[in-house]
Amino acid sequence: MPQNQTQRMIFAFLTVVITVHAYVFYSLYVVNGSLLVDLTGAGSVLGAVRAQGGVYMFGRMLPIWAVILIEFCFAYTLENVLGSPLSFRLARKVFNPAETHPVLFETAIICATVGIMCPSMSLLAALFYYPYYSGFHLLTLLANWLKLVCFNLPFAYFTQLFFIQPTVRTLFRLLFVRGSARGNTL
């Protein structure tokens, strides 16, 4: 869908904004929510985050907005440098874009992007949320990374395929197709 570098960066921006918020919610509420509530005795996950003084990241407690901002910066950079270019190349190796139905080709790109971004961002998350207070051990980092990939891969696949990418493509069409159609009628 994006036709030039600016559009690709806007497409990536929209994708990452939605994805980072979804993952922070998923990580806090679905994966770690009951643990946070049990540890703090709070009545809700948000209450537990407030009670512990934020979200544990880089060996300290940070506010949720800081966690989202940090993850956004890393995810946006990784998406533009690695995820988007490689996923298109991988999809093109399997399918010829000129001969393949656009929906099938876009699905191949989404699957390739998830296959690249999920392990990459899970590795970064394993570093970000590593329990540094107990010392650093490479095997612990690798175990945490594998655990995160196992939690995140199904979530990433289904949310990207059925929610995030359709939403981003709709927003993208509203921004660029209608904008260019209005420009042609003047």
N, C-alpha and C positions, 0 to 999 in steps of 0.2 A: 503493500500500500504506500509507504513513504517513497517519494520520488527523488528526493535529494538529501544531502547531509543534514540540513536544518530540520527537515521533516522527520528524518530518522531520530534525531536527538529529541525532538518534541514527542515522538511516539515512545521512545525509551523513557522520557521523563514521566509521561502519563502512566506507563506500565509500572515503573518503579514506585511512584507515589502510592498507587493502589496496593501493590504487592507488599511494600514495607509495612504499611498499616495493617494489612491482613496478617502478615507473619508476626508482628508484635502482639496483636490480639490473640492469634493462635498459640504462640509460645506462652504468653502470660495466662490466658484463660483455659485453654484446652489441655496443653501439655503440663504446665506447672501450677495451674490454678488451685487444685486441691491441696498440694504441698504448701503453697504460700499461705493459704487459709489455715491449715493445720499448724504451721510453724508460728504464726502470729496470733491465732485465736480470733482473727477478724471475721466479720460476718460476710464479707465479699472479697473478691480478688483485688479490686481497687482499694478497698480498705486495708488489705494486707500489704499492698505496695506502699500505701501511705504510712502504715505502721512501721514498716522496716526502713523507711526513709528513701524509697526509690527502688530502682531495679539494679541488681548487681551486674556490673560491667567493668572490665579492666581492673578488677580487684577492689572496687568501691561502689557505693550506691549513687546512682545517677537518676535524675528525673526522667520520666517517660519521654518527654519531648526531646531530651538529649539523646536518648537511645534511638529514637526514630530518626533524628537528624544524622547521627553517626552511621546508622545502617543505610540510610538513603544515600549518603555520599559514597560509601563503598559500593553499594549495589548499582548506582547509576554509572559510576566509573567502570565497574566490571562489565556491565551490560553493554556499554558503548565500545569498550576495548576488546572484550572477549566474546560475550554472549551473542550479541546480534550478528557480528561478522561471521563467526564460526558456524552458527546455527544455519544461516543461509547457505553457506558452502556445503555443510553436511546434507541438508535437504536437497540441494542441487546435485549432489553425487548420486542420490537415490532416484530422484525424479527430475525429469526435464520440465522446467516451468512452462515452456511453450506448449507442451503436449499434455500436461497434467491439469486436471480440474483445479481451479484456484483454492477451493475449500480443502482439498486433499493436500495441496502444496503448503498452504498456511498451517494446516495441522502438523505436517512434517516439521515445519520451522518451529512451531510451539514445542513439540516433543523434543527436538534437538536443543532448544533453548533451555528447557527444564533439565535435560541431561547434562548440560554444561553448568548452568547457574546454580542448581540445587547443591551439588557437591562442593562447588566453589564457595558459595555463601555459607554453607554449613561448616566448612573449614574455618572461614573467618569468624563465624559465630562461636565455634569451639574455642578459638583464641580469645574472642571478646569476653565470653562468659566462663572462661576457665577458672577453677577454684584456686587462684594464685596463693591464697592464704595457707594452703597445705604444701607449698613448694611446686615446682614444675617437673613433670615427668612426661616424656614423649609418648609412652604407651597409654597414659591416661588421656592425653590429647587425642590420640588416634581412636581410642575407645569412645570418647565423647563425640568425635567427628562422625564415626560410624553410627552411633545412636541418633545423632541429629539427622543424618541422611535418611535413616530408616523412618524417623518421624516425619520429616519434611517432604520426602519424595512423593508419597501418595497425595498429600495435601497440595503440593506444588502442581502436580500433573492435573488433578481435577479442577483446581481453582483457575489455573491458567487456561485450560482448554474450554471450560464451560462458563466461567464468570469473568475473569480479569481481561483476557484477550477480546472476547466479544464486546465488553464494555469499552475498552480502549479503542477498538476499531470503530465503534459507533461514535465515540467522542471525536476521534480523528476525522471521520467522514463529516461530522457536523462542523468541525473547524476548517477543513480544507476543501471538501467537495462543494459544499454550499457556498463557501467564500469564493471559490473560483467560478462557480456558476453565476453568482451575483455579478462578478467582475465581467463576465462575458455578455451579460444582458445590458450593461450600461452603454 
